[in-house]
Amino acid sequence: MQIKENYSLKALNTFGVEARAKYLVELNSIEETQKFIKSDLFLNNKFLLLGGGSNILFTQDYDGVILKINYKGKDIISADENNVYIKAFAGETWDEFVNYCTFNNWGGIENLTAIPGNVGTSPVQNIGAYGAEVKDTIVSVEVIRIEDGEILTFKNEECKFGYRNSIFKNEVKNKYIITSVTFKLDKQPKLNTSYGAIKEELEKMYLEPSVINISKAIAVIRQNKLPDPKVKGNAGSFFKNPVVTKEHLDTLLLKYPKIRYFPSDNDFKLAAGWLIEKIGMKGKTFGNAAVHNKQALVLINNDNAKGKEILGLANLIQQKIKEAFDVELEIEVNIV
C-alpha cells in the first residue's frame, strides 16, 4: 500500500488536467483494501475510486482520499467446447485484456478494442462501441462492501445494466469496490462486422473477418478517428447519444430530414456527434479546450486546459443542442 499526500493527478487522468488529491492511496490487493477501509484515514475523509482515469474530468482539487485500484491478474475459471469463463482483476488494462482474448480467438469483446480504462471500470459504465456492450459478456462482478469489508458477487442481472449505465453508477455508487469481473467468451465466435466501417476497413487491410482481425480493424478506425490522449488529452465520447420518443423524432425529421438516428428498445437514439456538427461546434475552441475536428463527440485538452474550461465548453454545447433540437444532451464523463 502506498499513501501519497498533496499528489498531482495530471498523469492519472486521460484529459491531462492538473488537479491535486489531498491523499492518493494505491491498493495492490484485496487484503490491503479490506484493511485500509477500516483505517482512520479512510473513515475520516471523503473518498473517490479511480480506475484508469479515462472517464473522469477534474474541475478542482480533491479534498479527500483517492483510491487507485491496482489488482492485477486473470484466471480461466472453466472452459468447454463452446465457451471460456475468465476472471480478470480490476486493475488490468482493458485493452490489454481484449488483446489477450482476441489472440486466443475468444469472441465477445473484440468490438470493444482500443477503449481506454481498466477492467474494473468496464461494468460501471457498461462500456460499448461498434454494436457491442460489455454487459453481453459479463457473468458476474465481484466486489468489496465498503461498510464491512465483506466480499460479495453481483450476477449479471443484479447489475441492472443499461445504456452506459449500471447499478454501480447509481443505486450502490460508493458502496462497493469492484475487485474483479468474470466474462463468458465464445470459442466459436459470432462475428459482428455490420456496424460502422468495420467491413470496409477489413477489405482495405485485405483481412478476412475473424476475432483478431475485427479487433485490428477497429483499432485502426479508432486511431484515425479519435485523438491519442497522450497527444491531446481527452476521455473519448464526452456525451451520451440522447434517446427520444417516436413523436419527438418525427417532429425533428420535419426540420432535419437527414438527422442520424437508430432504434433503441421502444424509442430512438440520436447520433450526438451529428447534432454537435449541425450546430457548428465541430472543431471549435473555447479557451484551451476544443471540440475534436474529426469526431464531434470528443472534447479535447488543446493546450493545458483547466477542467472548468472543458466543462464550460460542454455546457455551451448542451445549451445549443437544447435550443436547436429540444434535446437534453447528457454528459457521459464523471465530473469531479
Backbone torsions as a table, in degrees:
resi	resn	phi	psi	omega
1	MET	NA	132.9	177.8
2	GLN	-120.1	128.9	178.5
3	ILE	-117.1	120.9	-178.5
4	LYS	-121.5	140.8	-177.9
5	GLU	-106.9	149.1	178.6
6	ASN	46.2	55.4	-168.0
7	TYR	-98.2	133.5	177.9
8	SER	-70.7	133.7	-179.6
9	LEU	-101.9	6.5	-174.7
10	LYS	-57.3	-40.7	-177.9
11	ALA	-83.3	-4.4	-175.9
12	LEU	-108.4	8.5	173.3
13	ASN	-134.1	137.8	-172.3
14	THR	-72.3	-12.8	171.3
15	PHE	-73.7	-20.7	-179.4
16	GLY	66.3	29.2	178.2
17	VAL	-88.4	149.8	-179.1
18	GLU	-84.1	128.4	172.9
19	ALA	-158.1	157.3	-177.9
20	ARG	-124.8	145.6	176.2
21	ALA	-102.7	137.4	174.8
22	LYS	-57.7	-44.4	174.4
23	TYR	-138.8	137.7	169.4
24	LEU	-118.4	124.9	-179.5
25	VAL	-119.5	119.8	177.6
26	GLU	-97.4	122.0	-175.7
27	LEU	-111.3	124.0	-171.8
28	ASN	-106.1	-2.7	179.0
29	SER	-154.4	162.0	177.3
30	ILE	-64.3	-39.7	-178.8
31	GLU	-63.3	-42.8	176.2
32	GLU	-58.3	-42.2	-177.6
33	THR	-66.1	-45.2	179.3
34	GLN	-59.8	-36.6	178.1
35	LYS	-71.3	-43.8	-174.2
36	PHE	-67.3	-36.7	-176.4
37	ILE	-70.6	-4.4	174.2
38	LYS	-101.6	-1.3	-176.4
39	SER	-80.2	158.9	177.9
40	ASP	-63.6	-37.2	-179.2
41	LEU	-59.1	-42.3	179.0
42	PHE	-73.1	-47.0	-173.9
43	LEU	-68.0	-24.5	-176.2
44	ASN	-98.8	7.1	-179.1
45	ASN	-135.5	154.1	169.3
46	LYS	-71.8	161.5	-176.4
47	PHE	-139.0	159.4	177.6
48	LEU	-139.6	132.3	176.4
49	LEU	-88.5	129.4	-179.2
50	LEU	-122.1	122.8	176.6
51	GLY	-93.6	-114.2	-180.0
52	GLY	-85.1	-0.7	178.8
53	GLY	70.5	19.8	-173.8
54	SER	-97.4	-1.3	-178.5
55	ASN	-136.6	40.7	-175.7
56	ILE	-143.1	143.9	175.9
57	LEU	-126.4	114.8	176.9
58	PHE	-86.1	120.7	177.7
59	THR	-104.7	-1.1	-179.7
60	GLN	-164.1	169.9	174.0
61	ASP	-66.3	156.7	179.9
62	TYR	-106.9	113.1	-176.0
63	ASP	-90.2	65.0	-178.5
64	GLY	-173.8	-155.2	-177.3
65	VAL	-106.3	124.7	172.0
66	ILE	-101.1	125.8	179.4
67	LEU	-99.3	120.1	176.8
68	LYS	-105.7	115.9	-175.2
69	ILE	-90.1	118.8	-174.8
70	ASN	-114.4	15.6	-178.0
71	TYR	-59.0	131.8	-178.7
72	LYS	-119.9	158.0	173.5
73	GLY	125.9	159.1	175.0
74	LYS	-150.2	138.6	-176.0
75	ASP	-131.1	134.8	172.5
76	ILE	-80.5	116.1	-176.9
77	ILE	-78.6	-45.8	178.4
78	SER	-163.3	167.4	179.0
79	ALA	-157.6	149.9	172.0
80	ASP	-136.7	-166.5	-175.4
81	GLU	-69.7	-18.4	-176.9
82	ASN	-106.5	-32.6	-170.9
83	ASN	-137.4	158.9	170.2
84	VAL	-127.9	136.2	178.2
85	TYR	-107.2	120.0	-174.4
86	ILE	-129.5	133.2	179.8
87	LYS	-102.5	122.1	179.6
88	ALA	-116.7	135.5	-177.5
89	PHE	-81.3	157.7	-166.5
90	ALA	-60.2	-32.4	-176.0
91	GLY	-84.1	-2.6	176.7
92	GLU	-64.3	135.0	176.1
93	THR	-66.2	129.3	-174.8
94	TRP	-57.4	-48.2	-175.0
95	ASP	-67.4	-33.0	176.1
96	GLU	-66.5	-35.9	177.1
97	PHE	-66.4	-42.8	177.2
98	VAL	-60.1	-45.4	-179.7
99	ASN	-61.2	-39.8	177.9
100	TYR	-60.8	-43.5	-178.4
101	CYS	-70.9	-42.5	-179.1
102	THR	-68.2	-34.6	177.3
103	PHE	-59.9	-33.3	179.6
104	ASN	-90.1	4.8	178.9
105	ASN	62.8	35.3	174.7
106	TRP	-97.1	118.2	-172.9
107	GLY	-92.8	156.6	175.4
108	GLY	137.5	-32.4	-178.2
109	ILE	-121.9	8.8	-177.6
110	GLU	-62.8	-28.9	178.3
111	ASN	-75.6	-7.6	-179.5
112	LEU	-103.1	24.8	-180.0
113	THR	-72.4	156.4	174.8
114	ALA	62.8	25.5	173.2
115	ILE	-94.9	124.2	-179.6
116	PRO	-69.5	160.8	178.3
117	GLY	117.6	-176.3	-177.0
118	ASN	-114.2	164.6	179.3
119	VAL	-58.5	-39.5	-175.5
120	GLY	-65.3	-24.2	179.6
121	THR	-92.4	-10.4	-176.1
122	SER	-61.9	-40.1	178.6
123	PRO	-76.3	-25.6	-179.1
124	VAL	-58.7	-48.9	-176.9
125	GLN	-90.5	-8.9	-169.5
126	ASN	45.8	64.4	-174.6
127	ILE	-56.3	145.8	-178.8
128	GLY	-149.6	153.6	177.0
129	ALA	-173.3	148.9	172.9
130	TYR	49.8	46.8	174.0
131	GLY	79.3	12.3	-179.3
132	ALA	-130.5	150.6	173.3
133	GLU	-130.5	145.1	-175.1
134	VAL	-66.0	-26.1	-179.4
135	LYS	-56.9	-27.3	-176.8
136	ASP	-73.4	-9.9	178.7
137	THR	-117.2	-9.9	-176.1
138	ILE	-80.0	128.2	174.0
139	VAL	-90.5	-46.2	-177.0
140	SER	-160.2	161.9	178.2
141	VAL	-127.4	123.0	178.6
142	GLU	-93.5	138.7	-174.6
143	VAL	-138.5	162.4	166.3
144	ILE	-104.6	126.3	174.9
145	ARG	-78.7	122.5	-170.6
146	ILE	-66.8	-34.0	-174.7
147	GLU	-66.0	-27.9	-177.7
148	ASP	-139.1	-0.2	178.1
149	GLY	78.3	6.1	-178.7
150	GLU	-72.9	142.8	177.2
151	ILE	-90.9	126.6	-178.2
152	LEU	-129.9	166.7	178.6
153	THR	-128.5	129.1	172.7
154	PHE	-98.5	120.8	172.4
155	LYS	-73.6	162.6	-175.8
156	ASN	-49.1	-50.3	-175.6
157	GLU	-66.7	-23.2	178.7
158	GLU	-78.6	-14.7	-178.6
159	CYS	-79.1	-12.8	177.7
160	LYS	51.6	53.2	-178.5
161	PHE	-68.0	140.4	174.0
162	GLY	-144.1	-170.7	179.2
163	TYR	-64.4	111.3	-177.5
164	ARG	52.2	40.8	-171.8
165	ASN	-152.4	157.4	175.7
166	SER	-165.2	172.9	177.7
167	ILE	-63.2	-28.1	-177.9
168	PHE	-72.0	-18.4	179.2
169	LYS	-91.1	-13.8	-173.4
170	ASN	-127.7	-93.2	-169.8
171	GLU	-58.0	-38.4	-175.3
172	VAL	-112.6	21.6	178.7
173	LYS	-56.6	132.7	179.3
174	ASN	66.3	16.1	175.2
175	LYS	-105.3	-15.9	-178.3
176	TYR	-138.3	153.7	171.5
177	ILE	-115.0	120.7	180.0
178	ILE	-73.4	128.7	-179.4
179	THR	-104.5	-33.7	-179.7
180	SER	-160.7	162.9	177.4
181	VAL	-131.0	134.4	176.3
182	THR	-104.8	129.4	-175.6
183	PHE	-114.9	147.6	170.8
184	LYS	-109.5	114.9	-177.4
185	LEU	-116.0	157.5	-173.5
186	ASP	-96.5	129.3	172.3
187	LYS	-80.4	-20.3	175.1
188	GLN	-120.2	77.8	-167.2
189	PRO	-63.6	146.3	171.4
190	LYS	-100.5	105.4	-171.5
191	LEU	-78.8	141.9	178.5
192	ASN	-120.0	102.0	178.8
193	THR	-115.7	11.3	-172.5
194	SER	-83.3	-14.4	-173.7
195	TYR	-89.6	135.5	174.4
196	GLY	58.3	-136.9	-173.0
197	ALA	-105.4	26.2	-176.0
198	ILE	-61.4	-48.9	-179.4
199	LYS	-58.4	-46.1	-178.2
200	GLU	-62.6	-39.9	-178.9
201	GLU	-68.3	-39.9	176.7
202	LEU	-59.7	-42.7	179.0
203	GLU	-63.7	-42.5	179.4
204	LYS	-63.3	-32.5	-178.8
205	MET	-89.1	0.0	-178.6
206	TYR	56.2	46.0	-179.0
207	LEU	-119.1	139.0	172.9
208	GLU	-79.5	148.0	178.4
209	PRO	-60.2	127.7	174.2
210	SER	-159.4	168.8	-179.4
211	VAL	-56.7	-52.2	-175.2
212	ILE	-70.6	-33.5	-179.4
213	ASN	-73.7	-35.4	174.6
214	ILE	-62.6	-42.4	177.9
215	SER	-60.6	-43.1	179.1
216	LYS	-63.3	-43.2	-178.4
217	ALA	-64.3	-43.5	-179.9
218	ILE	-66.4	-37.0	177.4
219	ALA	-60.0	-40.9	178.5
220	VAL	-67.3	-44.0	179.4
221	ILE	-58.9	-47.3	-178.0
222	ARG	-65.8	-38.4	179.6
223	GLN	-63.2	-38.5	-179.4
224	ASN	-76.3	-24.3	-171.7
225	LYS	-100.4	-31.6	-171.9
226	LEU	-115.4	144.7	179.3
227	PRO	-73.9	146.6	176.2
228	ASP	-73.7	121.2	-179.5
229	PRO	-57.1	-24.1	179.2
230	LYS	-74.0	-18.8	179.8
231	VAL	-101.8	-50.5	176.8
232	LYS	-127.7	108.9	-176.6
233	GLY	-55.1	133.1	178.1
234	ASN	-162.8	171.8	178.2
235	ALA	-125.2	29.3	-176.7
236	GLY	69.7	-144.8	-179.1
237	SER	-62.0	123.2	-177.3
238	PHE	-87.4	-26.4	-176.4
239	PHE	-120.7	154.7	171.0
240	LYS	-82.6	152.9	169.6
241	ASN	-70.7	121.3	-176.4
242	PRO	-70.8	146.9	178.8
243	VAL	-104.7	131.0	-179.4
244	VAL	-130.3	161.3	176.9
245	THR	-76.8	166.0	177.4
246	LYS	-62.1	-37.2	179.7
247	GLU	-63.3	-43.1	179.0
248	HIS	-65.7	-42.9	178.4
249	LEU	-60.8	-43.8	-180.0
250	ASP	-60.0	-39.3	177.8
251	THR	-63.9	-42.9	-179.6
252	LEU	-67.0	-36.6	-179.5
253	LEU	-64.0	-28.3	177.6
254	LEU	-64.9	-36.5	-178.2
255	LYS	-92.9	-33.6	-176.9
256	TYR	-128.2	77.7	-175.9
257	PRO	-62.7	-18.3	-179.9
258	LYS	-99.3	11.5	-179.2
259	ILE	-59.0	138.2	-178.3
260	ARG	-90.2	129.9	-178.9
261	TYR	-153.2	164.5	176.1
262	PHE	-154.3	152.7	-176.4
263	PRO	-62.2	147.8	176.7
264	SER	-148.0	101.4	-174.2
265	ASP	54.3	-119.1	-179.5
266	ASN	-96.1	-0.5	-177.9
267	ASP	-118.4	-160.0	-178.7
268	PHE	-137.8	140.5	173.7
269	LYS	-95.1	136.7	172.6
270	LEU	-96.3	144.2	177.5
271	ALA	-75.9	105.6	-175.1
272	ALA	-59.5	-36.4	178.4
273	GLY	-60.3	-40.2	178.3
274	TRP	-63.8	-42.6	179.8
275	LEU	-61.0	-43.4	-178.4
276	ILE	-66.9	-39.4	175.0
277	GLU	-61.9	-41.3	-175.5
278	LYS	-63.7	-32.4	178.9
279	ILE	-86.7	6.5	173.1
280	GLY	78.8	23.7	-176.8
281	MET	-97.7	-8.9	-179.5
282	LYS	-62.4	126.5	179.6
283	GLY	81.0	-0.5	-178.0
284	LYS	-79.8	150.7	179.1
285	THR	-111.3	155.9	179.1
286	PHE	-143.5	95.6	-172.0
287	GLY	64.8	-123.3	178.9
288	ASN	-99.0	9.1	176.6
289	ALA	-106.7	158.6	-178.5
290	ALA	-153.9	159.8	169.1
291	VAL	-91.0	130.6	-176.6
292	HIS	-60.1	140.7	-174.4
293	ASN	-81.7	-4.9	176.1
294	LYS	-110.7	-26.5	-178.8
295	GLN	-140.1	106.5	-172.8
296	ALA	-68.7	-14.4	177.5
297	LEU	-74.8	-12.9	-173.9
298	VAL	-103.6	123.2	172.4
299	LEU	-98.3	141.5	-174.5
300	ILE	-126.4	151.9	170.6
301	ASN	-84.7	101.1	-172.0
302	ASN	-76.8	-35.5	-176.1
303	ASP	-166.9	85.4	178.4
304	ASN	54.6	42.3	179.0
305	ALA	-67.7	148.7	170.4
306	LYS	-84.7	154.4	179.3
307	GLY	-57.7	-35.0	-178.9
308	LYS	-67.6	-30.4	176.4
309	GLU	-66.1	-43.6	-179.5
310	ILE	-65.9	-42.2	177.7
311	LEU	-64.9	-37.7	177.5
312	GLY	-61.1	-40.7	176.5
313	LEU	-64.4	-42.1	178.7
314	ALA	-61.4	-43.4	-179.9
315	ASN	-65.3	-35.8	176.7
316	LEU	-64.1	-42.9	177.8
317	ILE	-62.2	-44.4	179.0
318	GLN	-57.8	-43.3	-179.2
319	GLN	-63.0	-45.7	-178.2
320	LYS	-67.3	-37.3	178.2
321	ILE	-65.0	-41.8	178.9
322	LYS	-61.7	-43.4	-178.8
323	GLU	-66.7	-39.5	-174.6
324	ALA	-81.6	-37.5	-170.3
325	PHE	-122.5	-3.3	-174.5
326	ASP	54.6	44.8	-178.3
327	VAL	-125.6	136.1	175.3
328	GLU	-88.0	115.8	179.3
329	LEU	-92.1	114.6	-174.5
330	GLU	-91.8	134.0	177.5
331	ILE	-73.6	131.3	179.7
332	GLU	-87.7	-30.3	-176.5
333	VAL	-77.6	144.1	176.4
334	ASN	-76.2	127.4	-179.8
335	ILE	-101.3	126.7	179.8
336	VAL	-118.6	NA	NA
